[in-house]
Amino acid sequence: MNPDNTSNNLPSFDDLPKYVRVRSAPDAEFVMFDFAIGDSSLFVELVLPPASFKAFCANNNVIHMNAEQMTFNDEEEDKWRYGVESTLVGDNHSGASND
């Protein structure tokens, strides 16, 4: 096992994009948000006071998730939480009767 990762052409941690999605109201006492590194669909949920959140975003040079990324994450969450997949086949299958 080679501890030197410079030869495997992987981006460094600092070069990976970092994403946030704010879940709380703008005037909330704490900022609830999703945070992802490298892949916006693999995130953790975090909570910080507003000033700390602002510093966190600046320190990590974050990118706010776009509408497409948020929709994808919401659909994946629904699929895991409720067993619902938003596809034409899935929608037709769930509404089919066994007559």
C-alpha positions in Angstrom: 0.0 0.0 0.0 1.5 3.3 -1.1 0.9 6.2 1.4 1.8 8.7 -1.3 -1.4 9.7 -3.0 0.2 12.1 -5.4 0.6 9.5 -8.2 -3.0 8.3 -8.3 -4.4 11.5 -10.0 -7.1 12.0 -7.4 -7.9 15.6 -6.6 -6.8 17.0 -3.3 -9.4 17.5 -0.6 -9.0 21.3 -1.0 -9.8 21.0 -4.7 -13.1 19.1 -4.2 -16.3 21.2 -4.5 -18.1 21.7 -1.2 -21.9 22.1 -1.4 -24.4 23.5 1.0 -28.2 23.6 1.0 -29.8 25.8 3.7 -32.9 24.1 5.2 -33.9 26.7 7.9 -35.7 30.0 7.6 -33.6 33.1 7.0 -34.4 34.5 10.4 -33.9 31.2 12.3 -31.8 31.2 15.5 -29.7 28.4 14.0 -28.9 27.6 10.4 -29.8 24.0 9.5 -28.1 22.9 6.3 -26.9 20.0 4.2 -23.1 19.8 3.5 -21.5 17.7 0.8 -18.0 17.3 -0.4 -17.3 16.3 -4.0 -20.8 14.9 -4.7 -23.9 17.0 -3.8 -26.0 13.9 -3.3 -23.8 12.5 -0.4 -24.4 15.0 2.4 -24.6 15.3 6.1 -27.1 17.5 8.0 -25.5 20.2 10.2 -26.6 23.0 12.5 -24.6 26.2 13.3 -25.3 29.6 14.6 -25.6 32.1 11.7 -22.1 33.7 12.3 -20.5 30.3 12.4 -22.3 29.2 9.3 -21.1 32.3 7.4 -17.5 31.6 8.5 -17.9 27.9 7.7 -19.1 28.8 4.1 -16.2 31.2 3.7 -13.6 28.7 5.0 -14.8 25.9 2.7 -15.5 28.1 -0.3 -18.9 26.5 -0.6 -21.2 26.3 -3.6 -25.0 26.5 -3.0 -26.8 23.5 -4.5 -28.8 24.4 -7.6 -32.4 23.4 -8.1 -31.5 20.3 -10.0 -29.3 19.0 -7.2 -31.9 19.8 -4.6 -34.7 18.1 -6.6 -32.5 15.0 -7.0 -31.7 14.8 -3.3 -35.4 15.3 -2.4 -36.4 12.5 -4.7 -33.8 10.2 -3.3 -34.9 11.0 0.2 -38.5 10.2 -0.7 -37.4 6.9 -2.2 -35.6 5.8 0.9 -38.1 7.2 3.4 -41.3 6.2 1.7 -40.3 3.6 -0.9 -41.4 6.0 -3.6 -39.5 6.4 -6.8 -40.6 9.3 -9.1 -40.6 7.5 -12.4 -43.3 6.8 -15.0 -43.0 3.0 -14.4 -42.9 3.5 -10.7 -46.0 5.7 -10.7 -47.9 3.3 -13.0 -46.9 0.3 -10.9 -48.0 1.8 -7.6 -51.4 2.7 -9.0 -52.1 -0.6 -10.7 -54.8 -2.9 -9.4 -54.8 -6.7 -9.4 -58.2 -7.3 -11.0 
